[in-house]
């Protein structure tokens, strides 16, 4: 059981593929418009249930409860040696000396 006021993430489908605007590109139109929102659970619930969350801006949003204590899992990608070289060159040009 996930308790009221826990920080959670919900998911919902805003528009199905057949509800998408006609001017949307075909590859976009072929998939639903989905929304993932984080907020505070407004009542006790279990994963997978339809719930309401209150966002940090005070909006009430309904969706399927998919995660408790969600975290960011993205990065800026793999190390790129050329970027380090560019950084060193710019620092040398701007400030002189070696780094």
Backbone atoms as SQL, in Angstrom:
CREATE TABLE atoms (id INTEGER PRIMARY KEY, chain TEXT, resi INTEGER, resn TEXT, atom TEXT, x REAL, y REAL, z REAL);
INSERT INTO atoms VALUES
  (1, 'A', 1, 'UNK', 'N', 0.845, -1.178, 0.000),
  (2, 'A', 1, 'UNK', 'CA', 0.000, 0.000, 0.000),
  (3, 'A', 1, 'UNK', 'C', 0.890, 1.239, 0.000),
  (4, 'A', 2, 'UNK', 'N', 0.612, 2.144, -0.885),
  (5, 'A', 2, 'UNK', 'CA', 1.335, 3.405, -0.965),
  (6, 'A', 2, 'UNK', 'C', 0.479, 4.460, -0.281),
  (7, 'A', 3, 'UNK', 'N', 1.061, 5.148, 0.647),
  (8, 'A', 3, 'UNK', 'CA', 0.317, 6.062, 1.511),
  (9, 'A', 3, 'UNK', 'C', 0.068, 7.426, 0.865),
  (10, 'A', 4, 'UNK', 'N', -1.015, 8.039, 1.281),
  (11, 'A', 4, 'UNK', 'CA', -1.368, 9.398, 0.882),
  (12, 'A', 4, 'UNK', 'C', -0.173, 10.322, 1.128),
  (13, 'A', 5, 'UNK', 'N', 0.024, 11.270, 0.246),
  (14, 'A', 5, 'UNK', 'CA', 1.078, 12.293, 0.286),
  (15, 'A', 5, 'UNK', 'C', 2.460, 11.784, -0.125),
  (16, 'A', 6, 'UNK', 'N', 2.577, 10.509, -0.550),
  (17, 'A', 6, 'UNK', 'CA', 3.861, 10.038, -1.085),
  (18, 'A', 6, 'UNK', 'C', 4.090, 10.688, -2.455),
  (19, 'A', 7, 'UNK', 'N', 5.364, 10.929, -2.781),
  (20, 'A', 7, 'UNK', 'CA', 5.747, 11.469, -4.081),
  (21, 'A', 7, 'UNK', 'C', 5.721, 10.327, -5.090),
  (22, 'A', 8, 'UNK', 'N', 4.891, 10.449, -6.124),
  (23, 'A', 8, 'UNK', 'CA', 4.689, 9.360, -7.082),
  (24, 'A', 8, 'UNK', 'C', 4.642, 9.900, -8.508),
  (25, 'A', 9, 'UNK', 'N', 4.604, 8.980, -9.447),
  (26, 'A', 9, 'UNK', 'CA', 4.436, 9.333, -10.855),
  (27, 'A', 9, 'UNK', 'C', 3.239, 8.579, -11.409),
  (28, 'A', 10, 'UNK', 'N', 2.430, 9.296, -12.210),
  (29, 'A', 10, 'UNK', 'CA', 1.278, 8.684, -12.863),
  (30, 'A', 10, 'UNK', 'C', 1.412, 8.826, -14.372),
  (31, 'A', 11, 'UNK', 'N', 0.710, 7.985, -15.083),
  (32, 'A', 11, 'UNK', 'CA', 0.719, 7.981, -16.551),
  (33, 'A', 11, 'UNK', 'C', -0.717, 8.003, -17.046),
  (34, 'A', 12, 'UNK', 'N', -0.942, 8.750, -18.128),
  (35, 'A', 12, 'UNK', 'CA', -2.261, 8.729, -18.754),
  (36, 'A', 12, 'UNK', 'C', -2.123, 9.001, -20.249),
  (37, 'A', 13, 'UNK', 'N', -3.124, 8.573, -20.990),
  (38, 'A', 13, 'UNK', 'CA', -3.194, 8.855, -22.419),
  (39, 'A', 13, 'UNK', 'C', -4.077, 10.085, -22.586),
  (40, 'A', 14, 'UNK', 'N', -3.496, 11.155, -23.126),
  (41, 'A', 14, 'UNK', 'CA', -4.220, 12.412, -23.317),
  (42, 'A', 14, 'UNK', 'C', -5.107, 12.320, -24.559),
  (43, 'A', 15, 'UNK', 'N', -4.535, 11.824, -25.651),
  (44, 'A', 15, 'UNK', 'CA', -5.284, 11.629, -26.898),
  (45, 'A', 15, 'UNK', 'C', -4.902, 10.281, -27.497),
  (46, 'A', 16, 'UNK', 'N', -5.883, 9.505, -27.924),
  (47, 'A', 16, 'UNK', 'CA', -5.593, 8.276, -28.650),
  (48, 'A', 16, 'UNK', 'C', -5.128, 8.648, -30.049),
  (49, 'A', 17, 'UNK', 'N', -4.554, 7.691, -30.763),
  (50, 'A', 17, 'UNK', 'CA', -4.036, 8.001, -32.100),
  (51, 'A', 17, 'UNK', 'C', -5.124, 8.517, -33.041),
  (52, 'A', 18, 'UNK', 'N', -6.351, 8.021, -32.908),
  (53, 'A', 18, 'UNK', 'CA', -7.425, 8.499, -33.790),
  (54, 'A', 18, 'UNK', 'C', -7.973, 9.866, -33.373),
  (55, 'A', 19, 'UNK', 'N', -7.585, 10.368, -32.214),
  (56, 'A', 19, 'UNK', 'CA', -8.016, 11.700, -31.775),
  (57, 'A', 19, 'UNK', 'C', -6.997, 12.785, -32.109),
  (58, 'A', 20, 'UNK', 'N', -5.839, 12.388, -32.640),
  (59, 'A', 20, 'UNK', 'CA', -4.782, 13.353, -32.946),
  (60, 'A', 20, 'UNK', 'C', -5.216, 14.281, -34.075),
  (61, 'A', 21, 'UNK', 'N', -4.690, 15.499, -34.085),
  (62, 'A', 21, 'UNK', 'CA', -5.034, 16.501, -35.099),
  (63, 'A', 21, 'UNK', 'C', -4.602, 16.032, -36.486),
  (64, 'A', 22, 'UNK', 'N', -5.375, 16.376, -37.523),
  (65, 'A', 22, 'UNK', 'CA', -5.049, 15.907, -38.877),
  (66, 'A', 22, 'UNK', 'C', -3.729, 16.459, -39.413),
  (67, 'A', 23, 'UNK', 'N', -3.290, 17.614, -38.948),
  (68, 'A', 23, 'UNK', 'CA', -2.052, 18.210, -39.456),
  (69, 'A', 23, 'UNK', 'C', -0.790, 17.634, -38.814),
  (70, 'A', 24, 'UNK', 'N', -0.960, 16.761, -37.826),
  (71, 'A', 24, 'UNK', 'CA', 0.185, 16.121, -37.167),
  (72, 'A', 24, 'UNK', 'C', 0.826, 15.151, -38.160),
  (73, 'A', 25, 'UNK', 'N', 2.173, 15.090, -38.222),
  (74, 'A', 25, 'UNK', 'CA', 2.832, 14.138, -39.132),
  (75, 'A', 25, 'UNK', 'C', 2.349, 12.704, -38.897),
  (76, 'A', 26, 'UNK', 'N', 2.336, 11.906, -39.951),
  (77, 'A', 26, 'UNK', 'CA', 1.802, 10.544, -39.879),
  (78, 'A', 26, 'UNK', 'C', 2.465, 9.695, -38.806),
  (79, 'A', 27, 'UNK', 'N', 3.800, 9.786, -38.665),
  (80, 'A', 27, 'UNK', 'CA', 4.472, 8.951, -37.671),
  (81, 'A', 27, 'UNK', 'C', 4.074, 9.360, -36.251),
  (82, 'A', 28, 'UNK', 'N', 3.782, 10.630, -36.046),
  (83, 'A', 28, 'UNK', 'CA', 3.318, 11.112, -34.740),
  (84, 'A', 28, 'UNK', 'C', 1.854, 10.737, -34.529),
  (85, 'A', 29, 'UNK', 'N', 1.070, 10.876, -35.574),
  (86, 'A', 29, 'UNK', 'CA', -0.359, 10.590, -35.505),
  (87, 'A', 29, 'UNK', 'C', -0.657, 9.117, -35.226),
  (88, 'A', 30, 'UNK', 'N', 0.299, 8.259, -35.535),
  (89, 'A', 30, 'UNK', 'CA', 0.063, 6.819, -35.380),
  (90, 'A', 30, 'UNK', 'C', 0.198, 6.341, -33.931),
  (91, 'A', 31, 'UNK', 'N', 0.613, 7.207, -33.030),
  (92, 'A', 31, 'UNK', 'CA', 0.774, 6.824, -31.624),
  (93, 'A', 31, 'UNK', 'C', -0.034, 7.770, -30.731),
  (94, 'A', 32, 'UNK', 'N', -0.431, 7.313, -29.565),
  (95, 'A', 32, 'UNK', 'CA', -1.195, 8.194, -28.674),
  (96, 'A', 32, 'UNK', 'C', -0.310, 9.283, -28.072),
  (97, 'A', 33, 'UNK', 'N', -0.937, 10.373, -27.660),
  (98, 'A', 33, 'UNK', 'CA', -0.253, 11.423, -26.911),
  (99, 'A', 33, 'UNK', 'C', -0.341, 11.031, -25.449),
  (100, 'A', 34, 'UNK', 'N', 0.809, 10.784, -24.830),
  (101, 'A', 34, 'UNK', 'CA', 0.846, 10.297, -23.457),
  (102, 'A', 34, 'UNK', 'C', 1.407, 11.359, -22.521),
  (103, 'A', 35, 'UNK', 'N', 1.075, 11.233, -21.235),
  (104, 'A', 35, 'UNK', 'CA', 1.535, 12.182, -20.240),
  (105, 'A', 35, 'UNK', 'C', 2.004, 11.433, -19.002),
  (106, 'A', 36, 'UNK', 'N', 3.144, 11.842, -18.490),
  (107, 'A', 36, 'UNK', 'CA', 3.677, 11.333, -17.232),
  (108, 'A', 36, 'UNK', 'C', 3.802, 12.535, -16.296),
  (109, 'A', 37, 'UNK', 'N', 3.226, 12.434, -15.115),
  (110, 'A', 37, 'UNK', 'CA', 3.207, 13.546, -14.171),
  (111, 'A', 37, 'UNK', 'C', 3.632, 13.043, -12.800),
  (112, 'A', 38, 'UNK', 'N', 4.409, 13.883, -12.106),
  (113, 'A', 38, 'UNK', 'CA', 4.813, 13.575, -10.731),
  (114, 'A', 38, 'UNK', 'C', 4.029, 14.465, -9.784),
  (115, 'A', 39, 'UNK', 'N', 3.690, 13.914, -8.625),
  (116, 'A', 39, 'UNK', 'CA', 2.962, 14.689, -7.639),
  (117, 'A', 39, 'UNK', 'C', 2.755, 13.900, -6.357),
  (118, 'A', 40, 'UNK', 'N', 2.009, 14.505, -5.459),
  (119, 'A', 40, 'UNK', 'CA', 1.721, 13.886, -4.168),
  (120, 'A', 40, 'UNK', 'C', 0.400, 13.133, -4.247),
  (121, 'A', 41, 'UNK', 'N', 0.418, 11.877, -3.854),
  (122, 'A', 41, 'UNK', 'CA', -0.747, 11.023, -3.886),
  (123, 'A', 41, 'UNK', 'C', -1.827, 11.589, -2.959),
  (124, 'A', 42, 'UNK', 'N', -3.050, 11.670, -3.455),
  (125, 'A', 42, 'UNK', 'CA', -4.123, 12.272, -2.659),
  (126, 'A', 42, 'UNK', 'C', -4.861, 11.274, -1.772),
  (127, 'A', 43, 'UNK', 'N', -4.595, 9.972, -1.982),
  (128, 'A', 43, 'UNK', 'CA', -5.211, 8.937, -1.136),
  (129, 'A', 43, 'UNK', 'C', -4.370, 7.673, -1.222),
  (130, 'A', 44, 'UNK', 'N', -4.456, 6.799, -0.250),
  (131, 'A', 44, 'UNK', 'CA', -3.725, 5.532, -0.282),
  (132, 'A', 44, 'UNK', 'C', -4.082, 4.761, -1.548),
  (133, 'A', 45, 'UNK', 'N', -3.094, 4.072, -2.125),
  (134, 'A', 45, 'UNK', 'CA', -3.345, 3.330, -3.366),
  (135, 'A', 45, 'UNK', 'C', -2.283, 2.264, -3.567),
  (136, 'A', 46, 'UNK', 'N', -2.502, 1.442, -4.586),
  (137, 'A', 46, 'UNK', 'CA', -1.566, 0.398, -5.002),
  (138, 'A', 46, 'UNK', 'C', -1.058, 0.744, -6.400),
  (139, 'A', 47, 'UNK', 'N', 0.149, 0.263, -6.729),
  (140, 'A', 47, 'UNK', 'CA', 0.670, 0.433, -8.089),
  (141, 'A', 47, 'UNK', 'C', -0.332, -0.119, -9.089),
  (142, 'A', 48, 'UNK', 'N', -0.509, 0.582, -10.188),
  (143, 'A', 48, 'UNK', 'CA', -1.424, 0.140, -11.237),
  (144, 'A', 48, 'UNK', 'C', -2.832, 0.691, -11.113),
  (145, 'A', 49, 'UNK', 'N', -3.172, 1.268, -9.977),
  (146, 'A', 49, 'UNK', 'CA', -4.515, 1.830, -9.788),
  (147, 'A', 49, 'UNK', 'C', -4.608, 3.219, -10.411),
  (148, 'A', 50, 'UNK', 'N', -5.818, 3.610, -10.766),
  (149, 'A', 50, 'UNK', 'CA', -6.084, 4.972, -11.213),
  (150, 'A', 50, 'UNK', 'C', -6.173, 5.848, -9.965),
  (151, 'A', 51, 'UNK', 'N', -5.386, 6.922, -9.948),
  (152, 'A', 51, 'UNK', 'CA', -5.305, 7.774, -8.770),
  (153, 'A', 51, 'UNK', 'C', -5.299, 9.246, -9.183),
  (154, 'A', 52, 'UNK', 'N', -5.346, 10.102, -8.195),
  (155, 'A', 52, 'UNK', 'CA', -5.187, 11.534, -8.394),
  (156, 'A', 52, 'UNK', 'C', -3.957, 11.978, -7.614),
  (157, 'A', 53, 'UNK', 'N', -3.155, 12.834, -8.260),
  (158, 'A', 53, 'UNK', 'CA', -1.996, 13.416, -7.586),
  (159, 'A', 53, 'UNK', 'C', -2.130, 14.934, -7.605),
  (160, 'A', 54, 'UNK', 'N', -1.520, 15.556, -6.609),
  (161, 'A', 54, 'UNK', 'CA', -1.464, 17.022, -6.564),
  (162, 'A', 54, 'UNK', 'C', -0.032, 17.411, -6.903),
  (163, 'A', 55, 'UNK', 'N', 0.139, 18.157, -8.000),
  (164, 'A', 55, 'UNK', 'CA', 1.476, 18.544, -8.443),
  (165, 'A', 55, 'UNK', 'C', 2.023, 19.660, -7.569),
  (166, 'A', 56, 'UNK', 'N', 3.298, 19.972, -7.742),
  (167, 'A', 56, 'UNK', 'CA', 3.901, 21.046, -6.962),
  (168, 'A', 56, 'UNK', 'C', 3.291, 22.401, -7.288),
  (169, 'A', 57, 'UNK', 'N', 2.624, 22.512, -8.431),
  (170, 'A', 57, 'UNK', 'CA', 1.950, 23.764, -8.776),
  (171, 'A', 57, 'UNK', 'C', 0.495, 23.777, -8.324),
  (172, 'A', 58, 'UNK', 'N', 0.059, 22.691, -7.656),
  (173, 'A', 58, 'UNK', 'CA', -1.296, 22.635, -7.121),
  (174, 'A', 58, 'UNK', 'C', -2.342, 22.040, -8.043),
  (175, 'A', 59, 'UNK', 'N', -1.947, 21.601, -9.250),
  (176, 'A', 59, 'UNK', 'CA', -2.918, 20.970, -10.153),
  (177, 'A', 59, 'UNK', 'C', -3.253, 19.572, -9.664),
  (178, 'A', 60, 'UNK', 'N', -4.494, 19.159, -9.868),
  (179, 'A', 60, 'UNK', 'CA', -4.913, 17.783, -9.590),
  (180, 'A', 60, 'UNK', 'C', -4.942, 17.044, -10.913),
  (181, 'A', 61, 'UNK', 'N', -4.198, 15.940, -10.988),
  (182, 'A', 61, 'UNK', 'CA', -4.066, 15.184, -12.228),
  (183, 'A', 61, 'UNK', 'C', -4.382, 13.731, -11.942),
  (184, 'A', 62, 'UNK', 'N', -5.177, 13.129, -12.828),
  (185, 'A', 62, 'UNK', 'CA', -5.516, 11.717, -12.694),
  (186, 'A', 62, 'UNK', 'C', -4.666, 10.882, -13.636),
  (187, 'A', 63, 'UNK', 'N', -4.327, 9.672, -13.197),
  (188, 'A', 63, 'UNK', 'CA', -3.574, 8.768, -14.042),
  (189, 'A', 63, 'UNK', 'C', -3.346, 7.446, -13.341),
  (190, 'A', 64, 'UNK', 'N', -2.717, 6.534, -14.063),
  (191, 'A', 64, 'UNK', 'CA', -2.390, 5.218, -13.520),
  (192, 'A', 64, 'UNK', 'C', -1.095, 5.340, -12.722),
  (193, 'A', 65, 'UNK', 'N', -1.120, 4.900, -11.484),
  (194, 'A', 65, 'UNK', 'CA', 0.045, 4.972, -10.604),
  (195, 'A', 65, 'UNK', 'C', 1.116, 4.006, -11.094),
  (196, 'A', 66, 'UNK', 'N', 2.276, 4.553, -11.499),
  (197, 'A', 66, 'UNK', 'CA', 3.306, 3.696, -12.089),
  (198, 'A', 66, 'UNK', 'C', 4.607, 3.643, -11.300),
  (199, 'A', 67, 'UNK', 'N', 4.846, 4.624, -10.408),
  (200, 'A', 67, 'UNK', 'CA', 6.120, 4.619, -9.707),
  (201, 'A', 67, 'UNK', 'C', 6.030, 5.420, -8.408),
  (202, 'A', 68, 'UNK', 'N', 6.719, 4.916, -7.392),
  (203, 'A', 68, 'UNK', 'CA', 6.820, 5.609, -6.113),
  (204, 'A', 68, 'UNK', 'C', 8.225, 6.195, -6.011),
  (205, 'A', 69, 'UNK', 'N', 8.342, 7.399, -5.523),
  (206, 'A', 69, 'UNK', 'CA', 9.622, 8.106, -5.395),
  (207, 'A', 69, 'UNK', 'C', 10.385, 8.094, -6.718),
  (208, 'A', 70, 'UNK', 'N', 9.782, 8.606, -7.787),
  (209, 'A', 70, 'UNK', 'CA', 10.433, 8.577, -9.101),
  (210, 'A', 70, 'UNK', 'C', 11.711, 9.424, -9.113),
  (211, 'A', 71, 'UNK', 'N', 12.677, 8.965, -9.890),
  (212, 'A', 71, 'UNK', 'CA', 13.938, 9.688, -10.038),
  (213, 'A', 71, 'UNK', 'C', 14.245, 9.860, -11.515),
  (214, 'A', 72, 'UNK', 'N', 15.124, 10.802, -11.814),
  (215, 'A', 72, 'UNK', 'CA', 15.572, 10.987, -13.184),
  (216, 'A', 72, 'UNK', 'C', 16.571, 9.892, -13.524),
  (217, 'A', 73, 'UNK', 'N', 16.436, 9.308, -14.706),
  (218, 'A', 73, 'UNK', 'CA', 17.324, 8.227, -15.111),
  (219, 'A', 73, 'UNK', 'C', 18.034, 8.557, -16.430),
  (220, 'A', 74, 'UNK', 'N', 18.046, 9.817, -16.799),
  (221, 'A', 74, 'UNK', 'CA', 18.703, 10.191, -18.049),
  (222, 'A', 74, 'UNK', 'C', 20.122, 10.691, -17.766),
  (223, 'A', 75, 'UNK', 'N', 20.907, 10.785, -18.806),
  (224, 'A', 75, 'UNK', 'CA', 22.259, 11.313, -18.682),
  (225, 'A', 75, 'UNK', 'C', 22.525, 12.178, -19.904),
  (226, 'A', 76, 'UNK', 'N', 23.724, 12.703, -19.969),
  (227, 'A', 76, 'UNK', 'CA', 24.109, 13.489, -21.134),
  (228, 'A', 76, 'UNK', 'C', 24.877, 12.638, -22.133),
  (229, 'A', 77, 'UNK', 'N', 24.769, 11.333, -22.014),
  (230, 'A', 77, 'UNK', 'CA', 25.382, 10.426, -22.969),
  (231, 'A', 77, 'UNK', 'C', 26.781, 9.993, -22.572),
  (232, 'A', 78, 'UNK', 'N', 27.421, 9.299, -23.479),
  (233, 'A', 78, 'UNK', 'CA', 28.766, 8.769, -23.263),
  (234, 'A', 78, 'UNK', 'C', 29.801, 9.885, -23.333),
  (235, 'A', 79, 'UNK', 'N', 30.961, 9.621, -22.772),
  (236, 'A', 79, 'UNK', 'CA', 32.082, 10.546, -22.813),
  (237, 'A', 79, 'UNK', 'C', 32.503, 10.781, -24.257),
  (238, 'A', 80, 'UNK', 'N', 32.722, 12.062, -24.625),
  (239, 'A', 80, 'UNK', 'CA', 33.161, 12.416, -25.972),
  (240, 'A', 80, 'UNK', 'C', 34.502, 13.135, -25.854),
  (241, 'A', 81, 'UNK', 'N', 35.603, 12.474, -26.231),
  (242, 'A', 81, 'UNK', 'CA', 36.934, 13.059, -26.043),
  (243, 'A', 81, 'UNK', 'C', 37.101, 14.410, -26.744),
  (244, 'A', 82, 'UNK', 'N', 36.441, 14.582, -27.889),
  (245, 'A', 82, 'UNK', 'CA', 36.573, 15.835, -28.632),
  (246, 'A', 82, 'UNK', 'C', 36.044, 17.028, -27.830),
  (247, 'A', 83, 'UNK', 'N', 35.003, 16.791, -27.031),
  (248, 'A', 83, 'UNK', 'CA', 34.460, 17.881, -26.216),
  (249, 'A', 83, 'UNK', 'C', 35.461, 18.299, -25.148),
  (250, 'A', 84, 'UNK', 'N', 36.150, 17.352, -24.556),
  (251, 'A', 84, 'UNK', 'CA', 37.185, 17.662, -23.571),
  (252, 'A', 84, 'UNK', 'C', 38.302, 18.466, -24.227),
  (253, 'A', 85, 'UNK', 'N', 38.687, 18.076, -25.421),
  (254, 'A', 85, 'UNK', 'CA', 39.734, 18.787, -26.160),
  (255, 'A', 85, 'UNK', 'C', 39.297, 20.223, -26.473),
  (256, 'A', 86, 'UNK', 'N', 38.059, 20.392, -26.895),
  (257, 'A', 86, 'UNK', 'CA', 37.526, 21.732, -27.162),
  (258, 'A', 86, 'UNK', 'C', 37.539, 22.568, -25.888),
  (259, 'A', 87, 'UNK', 'N', 37.124, 21.974, -24.765),
  (260, 'A', 87, 'UNK', 'CA', 37.112, 22.669, -23.485),
  (261, 'A', 87, 'UNK', 'C', 38.509, 23.161, -23.127),
  (262, 'A', 88, 'UNK', 'N', 39.499, 22.294, -23.268),
  (263, 'A', 88, 'UNK', 'CA', 40.874, 22.679, -22.933),
  (264, 'A', 88, 'UNK', 'C', 41.389, 23.776, -23.852),
  (265, 'A', 89, 'UNK', 'N', 41.065, 23.695, -25.124),
  (266, 'A', 89, 'UNK', 'CA', 41.495, 24.715, -26.087),
  (267, 'A', 89, 'UNK', 'C', 40.879, 26.070, -25.751),
  (268, 'A', 90, 'UNK', 'N', 39.590, 26.090, -25.471),
  (269, 'A', 90, 'UNK', 'CA', 38.906, 27.346, -25.148),
  (270, 'A', 90, 'UNK', 'C', 39.457, 27.947, -23.857),
  (271, 'A', 91, 'UNK', 'N', 39.642, 27.126, -22.832),
  (272, 'A', 91, 'UNK', 'CA', 40.201, 27.635, -21.568),
  (273, 'A', 91, 'UNK', 'C', 41.597, 28.225, -21.782),
  (274, 'A', 92, 'UNK', 'N', 42.395, 27.558, -22.592),
  (275, 'A', 92, 'UNK', 'CA', 43.743, 28.045, -22.875),
  (276, 'A', 92, 'UNK', 'C', 43.687, 29.387, -23.596),
  (277, 'A', 93, 'UNK', 'N', 42.790, 29.507, -24.577),
  (278, 'A', 93, 'UNK', 'CA', 42.647, 30.754, -25.337),
  (279, 'A', 93, 'UNK', 'C', 42.130, 31.889, -24.451),
  (280, 'A', 94, 'UNK', 'N', 41.167, 31.580, -23.607),
  (281, 'A', 94, 'UNK', 'CA', 40.562, 32.629, -22.779),
  (282, 'A', 94, 'UNK', 'C', 41.419, 33.022, -21.575),
  (283, 'A', 95, 'UNK', 'N', 42.032, 32.037, -20.926),
  (284, 'A', 95, 'UNK', 'CA', 42.688, 32.293, -19.651),
  (285, 'A', 95, 'UNK', 'C', 44.192, 32.055, -19.686),
  (286, 'A', 96, 'UNK', 'N', 44.729, 31.491, -20.762),
  (287, 'A', 96, 'UNK', 'CA', 46.158, 31.204, -20.855),
  (288, 'A', 96, 'UNK', 'C', 46.548, 30.035, -19.966),
  (289, 'A', 97, 'UNK', 'N', 47.702, 29.478, -20.230),
  (290, 'A', 97, 'UNK', 'CA', 48.199, 28.394, -19.414),
  (291, 'A', 97, 'UNK', 'C', 47.601, 27.052, -19.756),
  (292, 'A', 98, 'UNK', 'N', 48.088, 26.037, -19.078),
  (293, 'A', 98, 'UNK', 'CA', 47.590, 24.661, -19.282),
  (294, 'A', 98, 'UNK', 'C', 46.650, 24.273, -18.159),
  (295, 'A', 99, 'UNK', 'N', 45.708, 23.433, -18.478),
  (296, 'A', 99, 'UNK', 'CA', 44.750, 22.932, -17.491),
  (297, 'A', 99, 'UNK', 'C', 44.836, 21.457, -17.395);
